[in-house]
Amino acid sequence: MLRADRIRQSVIQGIEQVTSKLVEIGDQDSFADFDIDSLDRMSLMLEVEEDLDLEFTDLDPKDVDCINDYIKLIQALPDASETTDNGSGTVAAKKN
């Protein structure tokens, strides 16, 4: 299982990559408060997937509004190559 601090680091790096700005953001702070629009959220999701070697399927980026949402989603993943449904139809899988 990925640790929360590793997920947090990945999301913050993704935000900085997408927005080209250094950010100080708390786990519960809404991405909207940092002017991260829907296109930026999609780019952020792709950055996190690549950095953490994950693949989200059927995930609507607007459903992930803060770092804590990523932490909960990713920590709910089972071991490699299995998939999980978080109850909203969102499935994520750890790549091999």
C-alpha positions in Angstrom: 0.0 0.0 0.0 1.3 3.4 -0.9 1.8 5.7 2.1 -0.2 8.9 2.4 2.9 11.1 2.3 4.0 9.5 -1.0 0.6 10.1 -2.6 0.5 13.7 -1.2 3.9 14.3 -2.7 2.8 13.0 -6.1 -0.3 15.1 -6.2 1.5 18.3 -5.2 4.2 17.6 -7.8 1.4 17.0 -10.4 -0.3 20.3 -9.4 2.9 22.2 -9.8 3.6 20.5 -13.1 0.1 21.3 -14.4 -0.1 24.9 -13.1 3.6 25.8 -13.5 3.4 27.2 -9.9 4.7 26.2 -6.6 1.8 25.5 -4.2 1.2 25.1 -0.6 -2.0 23.0 -0.3 -3.6 21.1 2.5 -5.1 17.7 2.2 -8.6 19.0 2.4 -8.1 22.2 0.3 -10.3 22.2 -2.8 -8.4 22.2 -6.1 -10.9 24.8 -7.3 -9.4 27.2 -4.7 -6.1 27.0 -6.7 -7.7 27.7 -10.0 -7.4 24.1 -11.1 -10.1 23.7 -13.8 -11.4 20.5 -15.4 -8.7 20.2 -18.0 -6.0 20.7 -15.3 -7.7 18.0 -13.2 -7.5 15.6 -16.1 -3.8 16.5 -16.6 -3.3 16.1 -12.8 -4.9 12.7 -12.8 -2.6 11.6 -15.7 0.5 12.9 -13.8 -0.5 11.0 -10.7 -1.1 7.8 -12.7 2.3 8.1 -14.3 4.2 8.9 -11.2 2.7 6.2 -9.0 2.4 3.6 -11.8 -1.4 3.4 -11.5 -4.3 3.4 -13.9 -7.7 4.9 -13.1 -10.5 3.7 -15.3 -13.9 5.4 -15.3 -12.7 8.1 -13.0 -14.2 11.5 -13.6 -11.6 14.1 -12.5 -14.3 16.4 -11.1 -15.0 13.7 -8.5 -11.5 14.1 -7.1 -11.5 17.5 -5.4 -8.6 17.4 -3.0 -5.4 15.5 -2.0 -7.3 13.5 0.6 -9.6 12.2 -2.2 -6.5 10.8 -4.0 -5.2 9.3 -0.7 -8.4 7.5 0.0 -8.8 6.3 -3.6 -5.3 5.0 -3.9 -5.0 3.5 -0.5 -8.2 1.5 -1.1 -6.4 -0.3 -4.0 -5.6 -4.0 -3.5 -2.2 -5.4 -4.4 -0.8 -5.3 -7.9 -2.8 -6.1 -11.0 -6.1 -6.3 -9.0 -8.9 -3.7 -9.4 -11.2 -2.0 -6.9 -14.5 -0.2 -7.1 -14.8 2.6 -4.6 -18.6 2.4 -4.6 -19.2 5.1 -7.2 -18.2 3.0 -10.2 -14.7 4.3 -10.2 -12.2 1.6 -10.7 -8.4 1.9 -10.3 -5.7 -0.7 -10.8 -2.1 -0.9 -9.9 -0.1 -1.5 -13.0 2.3 -4.4 -13.2 
